[in-house]
Amino acid sequence: MPTFRKYAFPSQATADKTMQSLQPHDNAVPLGEIDGFVCYDILFQDTPPAAFTPYIVWPAPLGVHSFLGWDEQYIIDWENHHNESEQETE
């Protein structure tokens, strides 16, 4: 199932290296530099590769960009992530 995620990389070189694992039908949109990080929104056609895990961010939905038609899936995943985070801190 396609997956929409948001990422913040410490540098463009790190982003470029990590994005070498993108598949042909994945879609990466550069958002520019935000708070000193190089940011991208990526719509994966499947599960995101593990190389992206350290760079995932969860801004309050939906941030500055969204993929048309994927807002609902991102919001559900965002809510699940925050619910899990809250349970871990209890």
Stockholm file with secondary structure:
# STOCKHOLM 1.0

chainA/1-90         MPTFRKYAFPSQATADKTMQSLQPHDNAVPLGEIDGFVCYDILFQDTPPAAFTPYIVWPAPLGVHSFLGWDEQYIIDWENHHNESEQETE
#=GR chainA/1-90 SS CCEEEEEEESSHHHHHHHGGGCCTTCEEEEEEEETTEEEEEEEESSSCCGGGGGGEECCSTTTTCCCTTCHHHHHHHHHHHHHHHHHHHC
#=GC SS_cons        CCEEEEEEESSHHHHHHHGGGCCTTCEEEEEEEETTEEEEEEEESSSCCGGGGGGEECCSTTTTCCCTTCHHHHHHHHHHHHHHHHHHHC
//
